[in-house]
Amino acid sequence: MPHAITIDDVRAAAEVLRGQVLATPLVPAPGLSALTGATIAVKHENMQATGSFKERGALYKLSGLDAEERRRGVVAMSAGNHAQAVAYHARRLGIPAVIVMPVGTPLVKAENTRGHGAEVQLVGETLVEAGAHARALAAERGLVFVHPYDDPRVMAGQGTLALEMLGEAPDLDDLVVPIGGGGLVSGVAVAARAVKPGIRVVGVEAALYPSFANALRGEDAPIGGPTLAEGIAVKTVGTLTLPIVRDLVSDIVCVDEPAIERAVASFATHSRSMTEGAGAAGLAAVLSRPDLFAGRRVGLVLSGGNIDARLLAAVMVRELERENRIASFRITTADRPGLLGAIASRLGSLGANILEVSHGRLFLDVPAKSVTVDVTIETRNGTHTSDVLAALASDGLDPRPIGPTGLSETTY
């Protein structure tokens, strides 16, 4: 059975999109290469006007509408990036746009979509529910439905980034691509395998949403739950994308939430790049499965950078905690003048930075003449943290770790 698109469709899309969307840079990433053991280059789709690759497929779809369809307008359902892309280019082309987004869509994406002039409706808990409402609106108002992934023109538009990647770096061994509904990976696979038949295309899903892994492997792993990678949190694979993924994608890697968080933080610290959870999925796969990528030339698609600033800050702090560069502990000791100053001076002499201190005398499990001091410190690395806490223990201060569930019964 023929696929929904061919390399000629992708090349036709590239002609239409030339000068209309950014040909984003493919940048060598020595910091990420050292971290992973692969030779990494990153395709920075977070540099598009709306912050993601979705502009390619959205614009190519909109460019194919006739005058009457443009007059009536379009409707799309999306968790964020497709919504912004459709809204942005619809306004550029003078096309009315309605965007239906799930209620839990990150605020930054919903507000950006409104900012591009679209009518935004927040409906349903999932993309399936949002999609049902969008299709109802299409029938009711005569709008053209712009699917986020299961559409030949959308798929062909997304595939243009693979032509750019291999045009710049024809020696790449692997392209590692996030998978939601499959529009991006399908376009990439068709283009890449036509240009370089031996290249390996690896798709990456959030472990909470293993839709393609289930479909391709005949498995029935549960689907659902809160994920940092909401852009690829898709429960139902595309009917047009599935055959292409089955035939042309070499492997599917599922990455868990800690791996996605680590990848977001690694992009920020090692590559100076801001990425959303879905955008970091490719790096999460390389970090999680070094056996698949060690020693290979790997092109990562950083598919989007639309992450809420507060969420990014939380992810960065959580990663510092995982690396034991931030540690919280409680000291219980005799209450005496100058105690806080002495503890602060000792931590300073050990090279630790104090982030927070809480001083308490009222806990009933503490003797009346004693005091508790809860301290959060920042250090250079996990080894430094261990050295600091060992030094406090040797001073007789007996630091006890405070974790997510509270005070531990053990000392460091």
N, C-alpha and C positions, 0 to 999 in steps of 0.2 A: 504494500500500500504506500503510495507516495506521501511524503511529508507535506505539511501545510505551507512550508516555505522552502526556497532553494537559495543557493548562493547568488543567483541572479537577482532575486528579490532583495537581498541584503545590499547588493551593490547598487541597485536602483534607489534604495532608501538612502544610501550614502550620498548619492548625487543630489537628492532633494535636500538633505540636511546640511550639506556643505555650506558653511557660513551662517547657518541658522542656529546651530548649537555648537558649543565649544568642543573642539578636538582636544580633549583633556590630555595632560602630559602623562607619560609612562616614566616614572621616576625610580632609579635604583635606590634601594633602601639598605644601606650597609648595616645600620643598627639592627634591623629586623633579620637580616641575613646572619649576623653573628648570634642572634638569639635563637634562631631556628635550625641552623645548619644547612639551609638551602640558600641559593642565590636569588634574592627576592627583588622584584620590580613591582611597583604599585601603580595601577591605573586610577587616577584621582578623579573619579566621577563626582566627588563631593565639591568640586569646583564649578559645576554647572550652575546656571543662574538660580535654579531652585534647589540646589544642593544634592541632586541625585541623577542617576542615569535615566530616570523615567522620562526625561524630556525627549529623548530620542524617539521612543515609540509613540508618545503622545502627539508630538508634532507631526510625525509621519502619518499617523491616523487622521489627524485634523486636516492635513494638507490634501487628503484624498476625498474630502467631502465636496459635494456639488453645491451650487448656489442656494438651492432650496433647503438642503440640509443645514447649511451654515445659518440661514435665516431662522430656522426653527430652534437650533441650539443643540447642545449635547448634555448628557448626564453621565456621571462616572461614580463608582464606589471605590473607596480606597481607605487604607489606614494612614495615609499621609502623603507619601512622595508622589504617587500617581496623581493624587488630587491636586497637589501644587503644580505639577507639570501641566496637567490639562487646563487648570485655571489660568496659569501664566500665558500659555500659548493661545488659548481661546481668546483672551483679552487682546493679545497682539494681532490676532486675525479678525477681531470684531465678531466673535461667535459667543452667544450667551451660554453660560455653563452653570449647571447645578451639580454639586458634589455631595454625595452621601457618605458619611464617615461613621464608624462605630463609636459608641458613646465613650469608650475608653481611649480614644485617640489622643496622643500627647498634645498638650495645649499648644506648643510651638507650631505643630503642623497644621492644626485647625485654624489658628490665627493667621498663619502665613497664607493659607488658602483663601481665607476671607480677604486678606490684603491684596490678593491678585484679582479681586473683583468678582469672584464666584459666589453664588448662593450656596451656603453650607447648611446641610441638615445632619444632625447627629441622631442616628437611629440604630438600635440593636446593639447587642453585645459582641457580635462577630461580623466578619466580612460577609458571611453567608446571609445574615439577616439584613445587613446594609445593602447587599446586592439585590435581594428580593425587593426591597423598597425602591431602589434605583430603577429596576426593570418596570415596576409598576408606574413610576413617574414617566418613564420613557413612553409607555403605552398611553398614559393619560394625557400627556402634553405633546406627543409626537416628537420627542427628543431622540437623537441618535445616541445609543448606548456605547460608551467607550470602555471596553473591558480592560482591566489592568494587565492581563497577560494572555488570555486565550483568544487572540485576534492576530491574523497573519501580518497585518501592517505593523502592529505593535511589536510583534516578535522580530520582524525584519529590521525595524528601527533600532531595537536594542542590540541586535547583532552587529551593528556598525562599529561598536567599540572594539570588537575582536579584530576587525580589519585594521583598525588603527594600531592596536597592540602589536600584531604580527608585522605590520608595515614598519614599525620602529624597532622591533626586536624579533626577527625571524628565527632566532636560535632558541626561543623559549621551549622548554620541555612540557610544561604544564600550564593550564589556565585554571585557576581556582575561583569558583563563582558561587555566590549565595543563591539559594533556591527558595522561592515562596511558591507561586503558582507555576513557575517554569518558563515565563516569557523571556527573561534575560538569558538563562542558561541554554534555552533552545536556540535563540538567535545566535549566541556565541558559538554553540556547538556546530551549527550548520556552517557558519562562516569559517571557523577555525579549521574544521576537519576538511573543508574543501580547499583551503589555502595550503594547509600542512596536514596531510592525512595521518601522519604518525603522532601528532600532538595528543596529549592526554588532557581531557576536559573533566574536571572533578567538581561535582556539585556539593554544596554544603547546606544542610538543614539544621534548624534548632532541634535539639533532642526532644523537646516537648511537642514538636510538630513534624513528625517523621512521615509526612504524607507520601512523598516519592519513595522513600525507603520501603514503606509498607507495600505500595503498589508494585514496585519492581521485584521485591523479594518474597511476595506472598505472605507478608507478616501482618500482624494485627496489634502492633504496639499502640498504647493509648495516645490520643492526640488532645492537647489542650493544656491550659495553664498560663500563668503570667510569665512572660519572657521579655528580656531586654531587647530581643530582636523581633519586635512586633511587626516590622516590615516584611518578614518572611514567615509570620505566624498564620499559615494558610492550611485549612483542614482538607480542602478538596483540590486535587491536582487538575490541571487543565486537560481537556479532551484532545486539544490540538498539540499541546506540549508533551504529553506523556509518550507518544510514539517516538518523538525525536530524542527525548531523554533516554528512552529504552535503547535506541539504536546507536546513539552517538556519544553519550556521556559515559565515561569509563568507570566512574565510581561515585558513590554517594557517601559522604561522611556526616554523621550527626554529632553536633557539639553541644555540651551541656552549658548551663548558665555561668558557672565559674570560669569556663574557658572563654566564653563570649566577653565577660567582664575583663578578663586578663588581656584579651585582644584589644578591646577599646583602650585600656590603659597603656598597652604597649605601643599602639599607634601614636598616642599622645606623647609618651616619654621617649620613644626610640626613633620616631619618624616625624614628630612635631605636626601631627595631623589629627584633626577632629573627625570622629566617625560615630555614627549611630551603631546600635547593636547589630543590625542586619549587615551594615557595611563592613563590620569587622569579622564577619563569620568566616571568610576565607582564611584570614590569619589565625583564627581560633582553630581551624582544621589543621593547619600546618603545625601549630603548637601542640595540638592534641595527638597528632599522628606523625611524629617525626620519621617513623619508619617508611612512610609513603613518599616523603619529599626530600630527605637528606641527600645532599650532593646534586640536586637537580636545579635547573633554572626555572623558577616559578613566577608566573605573572598573577598577581592578586588583583581582583576587581574590588576597589574600595567603592562600593556602590552608592553610598549616601552618607552625608554628614549632619543630618538634621536630628540632633540630640538636644534635649533640654539641658540648659546649663547647670541647673541644680542636680539633675540626674548624673551628668558627667562628673560633677564634683563628688557626688556620693560614690560613684564607681571608683574614682581615683583613690579616695580614702580607704574604701574596702580593700583595694589591691595592696595598699601600704600595710594594712592590717594582716592580710594573707602572707605578706613577705616579712612579717614581724618587724617592720620599720616603724609601726605605731604599736605601743603596748600600754595596757592599763593594769594597774596593780594597787593593792591596799597594804599599807603599813599600819600595824597596830603596836603602839609603844607607850611608854610612860609620858604623861603630859608634862612638859617643862618649857620654860621660856626659851625662845630662839629655835625651837624644834623645826619649824617650817623653813627658817633661814638655813639651818644646817643641812636639811634634806636638799634644798634647792642648790646650795653650794656644792654638795657632794655630787649631785647629778651634773652640774655644770663642769666640775672637774673631770667627770667621766665622758664628757662630750655629748651628753644627751640634751635635747631641747624639750623643755616642759611646755606642753600644750594646754593642760588643764589640771587644777588642783581643787580638791574638795576636802574640807577640814571638819570632822564631826566628833562631838563629845556625847551625844545623846543616845547612841545605840545601847540597848539593854544587855546585849551579849558582850559588851566591853566593860571592863572594870571601871569604877567611878573615877579613879585617878589616871586612867589611860585615855588615849585619843586615837582615832583612826584618821589616816591621811590617804585619800584616794588620788592617785597621780596618773596622768596620761602623758607619755613621752614620745618623741620622735627621734629615731636613730638613723645611722648610715645604712644599716642592713641587719639581717637577722642575727649574724654573729655578734655584731656590736650590741644589739639588744641583750643577748645572752650574757655577754661580758658585763654589761651595766648591772643587770639583775643579780648576777653572781657576786659582784662587788658589794651590792647592798646587803645580800645575805651574809657575806663574810663580816660585814659591819654589825651584824646582829639585828638588822631591821626586818628580816623575815618577810620579804614582799610576796604577797599572794595574788595570783593572776585574777583579773576580772574579765570574764568573757561575755558573749552574747546572752548567756543564761544566768549571769551573775557571778558571785564570788566562788572561786574554786577552793576546794579543801586542800589542795596541794600547793607546795611552794615551787618557785622556779628552780 
